[in-house]
Each structure stands twice: as C-alpha cells, then as structure tokens.
Amino acid sequence: MSPAQAAAGGAEEKPAAPEIRPSDGLHPLAHFRTITRHRALVRAYCFRLGLYVQGLTHDLSKYAPVEFWRGAKYYQGSRSPNDAERRETGLSLAWLHHKGRNRHHFEYWIDYNIGPDGKVFIGGCKMPIKYVAEMFCDRVAACRVYLGDKYTDASAYDYFMRSRSHIMIHPETAAELEKMLLVLRDRGEEAAFRYVRARLRRGDAQPKAD
C-alpha cells in the first residue's frame, strides 16, 4: 500500500487526470475521429434505451465551426480540448456554444431560481429523465473514448463523484445520475441499461426506493 493509500485509510488511488497540453497547431482529422467515435458510442447506447432521436442528434453542434475548429486547435486526445482553451484564453467559447444547444448537459439547465423564501439564486433546474439518461450515455462514452484500455465500469461514477460537490446540478438530477452510474459500477453494463430503461418507463415521476 502506498503512503497516499494509507493516508486515505487504505482507499485505492485514482489515476490523475491527463495533463493539459498547450495548443501545438491544428489537428482537424484527429479531432473529427474522436468526436465521431464518441457520437457513435452514444448513438448505440441511446438506441439501447429507445432514445432514437437523441441518439441521432447527439452532439451535432460539435461539427459547427465555432466548436470544431477550437476543438482541432486545442486537441488533447486523452481529455476534452475545452480546458486547454480555458487555460490559454480564460474561457472556452466552444463550450459556451455547446452547452447552450445540448440538453443532456446539466449546465444547459442552469438558470435563475426562486427559493421558498422568495429569494432569487442561480442554480440547476431539474432535468427531464430522458436527458438524464442521455447524460449517462454521454459520460460512459466519453470515459471509454478518453481512457481507452484504462476504462472500467467505475470510471464514469468516479469522474462524477470527484466533481459533484462543486457543480450547479439539481439535487434530484444528481441523485438520478449517481444511481445510474452506481448500478454500472457495481453490477455492470447490462444491468445498468436495464435499470435506465426501467427508469425511463416510469417517466419523470420520482424514482422508486430500493
């Protein structure tokens, strides 16, 4: 056991995120292959859930010039190019364009909210379950593409849990996604897709307690 594992009470160490590389020119072909492979995986996953329109239209905005050419310029291969753009320019115009057009991202649903006390705050709105399911597919596919042979059924769950405490996502949406990813982690892909299909059949009603 490493010192880091001992300090964490014996917990397994998680691999560090790949380093962000600065732009070293345009990589349009490599970027095209990456986003097209990602879309193909998400399409296959969505079809398994009966989400045919979402599978066919997923992430089409990535081919729009504002997204595609920035992705080609900041291409990483092992992670999204958006962080490299942020590091160089202070923001990602590709991401701002993308999140406003793709409803499977929880960031699409961030808006002004009115609390029970009447106070206005910015926060995540509850997502329709069909988009939570697409978000599940998106995250699993992204982990497969970026991690390659290092991918496991725990990858998407681990990635979500590292960020959950500091993102603006509606608590019910977060709980829905966490449950889907937890089933994937603990019971495997077939069980996870059975669970998500059953959850979709119940629609936007509250999930049943286990």
Secondary structure, DSSP 8 states (H G I E B T S, - for coil): --HHHHHTTS--------------S--HHHHHHHHHHHHHHHHHHHHHTT-HHHHHHTTGGGGSHHHHHHHHHT--SSS-THHHHHHHHSS-HHHHHHHTT-TTSGGGGEEEEE-TTS-EEEEE----HHHHHHHHHHHHHHHHHHHGGG--TTHHHHHHHHHGGGS---HHHHHHHHHHHHHHHHH-HHHHHHHHHHHHHTTTS-----
